Amino acid sequence: GKYFPPDNSVDNTASTGPREWLFIFGTDYSYETPDSSYQVDALNRLPIMYFITWNRRGNVPFTDQDAIALIPARVNTVNDIFEFKTPAPQKGVTYEKESAEKVGVFPNPYYAFNPAETNRLVRFVTFNNLPPEATVRIFNLAGHKVRTLQKNDPSQFLQWDLNNDDNFPVASGMYIAHIEMTLPSDRSKVTKVLKIAVIQEQEVPTVWP
């Protein structure tokens, strides 16, 4: 927060005011370039975090030679240590089954472009949140299997290059991904079915006959 510094422009000897006020706001404020929205009833309309006012003992006015020191009662040092405890990571079959329910694929729909692609000749979508072992079988809406993908690595990701098993690009359309996963804890199988929309980019020959 910002603050108005004292300017010795008021009489600090009066018991009922006016006095110097120091405001600490919850928003930025420039003392050098005042904001007109702050030129209002401060106590009722401004986002004040803290305010301070003082009166010198003996009702003696402040002078330009006076200095006000704000000294905190407790200051953090390099010797202060703060400890935060977080729950241990979940493990076991229950957690793995819950995680398997969150398997997804992105981008979906694939609309002729993936922001992660670095080469227009290498297209792909990415399955995520997979366990180390998984098999992804991709079908068209006629029920024909177009691609089988095997995963056996610690990564949670698996890419489909939008090709069929014969390494030809699939046609634009809707596809069904049947994902079979092996849970590490007990080697049990769980499945997840996803719909994937693919809109291929128009193919333009790079070599004309």
Salt bridges, closest charged atoms under 4 A:
ASP66 OD2 - ARG56 NH1 2.76
GLU133 OE2 - ARG187 NH1 2.74
ASP153 OD1 - LYS151 NZ 3.30
ASP161 OD1 - ARG147 NH1 2.71
ASP165 OD2 - LYS145 NZ 3.19
ASP165 OD1 - ARG147 NE 3.74
GLU201 OE2 - ARG120 NH2 3.24
GLU201 OE1 - ARG123 NH2 2.71
GLU203 OE2 - ARG123 NH1 3.67
